Amino acid sequence: MADEKNHLRATTILEILGKPKEHVESTMRMYVDRIKEDGNYVVLKEDIAEVKEVKDDKGGEPFFSTYAELDIIFKGPAPLIGFCFDYMPSSVEITKPEELMVKNTELAGLLNDLQARLHQVDMIVKQLRGQNDILKKSLNNSLKNTISVLLRIKPMDLSRLAGLSGAPADELKRIVEQMQEKGELAEKDGLYSLKKTPA
């Protein structure tokens, strides 16, 4: 390998948790294969653990988990940082060299690469947050409209509204309280009714 003095050897651990079992197995295999095909890495050793079932604390369907331990040579610090961003290993242990000598220009380049990746991640988070806000607003409007349509038929309690709308009672309660605060709903003996037609 050319310019081996900059190479780093590290043991990394990748973990996956999800379902179904077959998806967890195939995704881990795909990750390891992709790493092996990348010219910035040389995988010396791979050990993929057997997929194990993980019980859901809330009593739901179980998840499945596996991990891969990889011994990799990275063609410099930048590919190692890139690997950490791309594959998010749970552990990285640099085994060789024991000491690193880095020129200030190399370190500046690494920091600039790191900053560029952090800015990409920040931009994605902001986009997802914006999309999430739009989805929440749309869901709230849909639930509000559903409540209004159901209460035009007759007054109902919260559990009946939840059953007919398919929405969780605690989520509906929040919307109902907002509609009450705006003077759109009235409540008597646990039954909600339209006070006025929402605009």
N, C-alpha and C positions, 0 to 999 in steps of 0.2 A: 504494500500500500504506500502510495506517495505521501511524503510529508508526515511520517508516522509520529514525529515528536509532538504534534498537536492532538494526537488521538487520546481518547479517554476510554477506559474500560469500566463498565458499571453493571451491577446486578440490579435489575428492576423487577417490580411486581405490579402486574396489571390485574385489576379485579372487576368482575361484572356481576351485577345482581339484576334479575328480571324474570320474566316468564313469557312464554312457556319454556320448558327445559331445552327443547331443540333449538330455540332462538338463542339462548344463552350459549350453548355449545357452538353453534355455527358462527355467532358474532365473535367469540374469542378466537376461533380458528381463523376467521377473516382478518382480525387485528394482527395476529401473529404472522400470517402470510404476507400481509401488507408491509409489516416491518421488515421482514426478510427480503422483500423485493426492493426496498428503498436503498438507493446507492449511498446514503449517508450513514448507514448502519451495517455492521456485520454481526449477525447473530451466531455466537459460538455454541450456545447451549440453550435449549428450551425445555421447559417442564410444565405441561398443562395439567392442572389438577382435575380430578373427577368432579362432575357437577353434583352439588349437594342441595337437598331441599332445606329451605329456611322457613320456619313457621311465621305466619303473620301475627303480630301482637294483638291485632284487633279481631282475630278469629276469621279473617277472610281467607281467600285462596293462598296457598303457600307460594313463596318466591323460590328462585333457584339461583345458586351462586357458584362461581368458579374463579380461579385465579391462574395466572401464568407467571412463572419465574423465568426471566430471560437474562442471559449473560451476553452483553452486547459491547462491541467496540464502536464508539462514536467518532466520526472523523472531525473532531473538534468540539469546543464548548457550545458553539451555535447550534449544531445538530442535536446536542443533548437538550438544550433549552427548547428547541422546536419539538423534540420528542415529548418532553414534559407537557407542552401545551396541546399537542395533537392527541396524545394517548392518556394523559392524566394518570400516570402511575401512582399507586398508593405508597410506593417506596422506591427510592433511588440510592444506591450505595456505590460511590465511586471507589473502585478497588485499585486502579492504576491510572496514572502515577500517584505516588503518595503525596507529592508536592507539585503544585502548579505554578509555573512562571508565565505571567500574562503581560504582554506589552500594553501600555496605556491606550494605544490605538485599537488593539484587539478588544480590550475591556469596553472602550467607548462604543465600538461596533456592536458588541454583545448587548450593552445596555440600550442602544438604539433599537436593535431587533426586539428586545424584550418590551420596550415601550410601544413599538408598532403593534406587537401582538396584543398587549394590554388595551390599546386603543381599539383594536378590532373587536375584542371581547366586550369592551364597554359599549361600543356602537350596537352590537348584537343585543346586549342586555337592554339598552334603551329602546331599540325597535320592538323587542318582545314585550317590554313593559307597556309601550304605547298600544300594541295590538291587544294585550291583555285588558287594558283600560277600556278599549272600544268594545271588546267582547263582553266585559262586565256590564257596561252601560246598555248594550243591546239585550243582554239577558234580563237585566232589571226592567227594561221597557216591555219585553215580552211577558214577564211575570206580572207586571202591573196590568197589562192589557188582558191577560188571562183571568186575573182576579176580577177585573171590571166586567168581563163577559159573563163569568160564572155568577157574580152577584146581581147581574141584571135578571137572572132567572129567579133567584130567591136568596134570602139571607142564609149564610152558612157559617159554621165554626171553622177554626183553623185546620183541624184534622180532615174535615170534608174537603176543604179547598186544596189541601196537600194531596189527598187521594185523587181528586179529579184532575189536578194540574200535573201531577207526576213530579212535583218539586218537593224537596225536603221541607218539613214543617218549620224548622228554625230559619231557613232562608226566606220562606213565605212570611214568617212573623216579622222579619226585618222590613220587608216591602210593605206589609199591612200597616206597620207602625209609621212608616214614612208617609203613606197615603192618609193615615189618620191625622198626622201633624199638618198636612196640607189641607185638611178639611174635606177630603174626598170620600172618606169612609166614616160610618158611625158604628158603634159597638154597643149591643145591649144583651145582657145575659149570655155572653160568650159568642153571640151571633153577629157577624159583620154584614153590613148592608151599604149600598151606595148612598152617599149623602147628596152627591150631585154628579152629573156626567162629566168625567175628566175631559179637559180640552185636548 
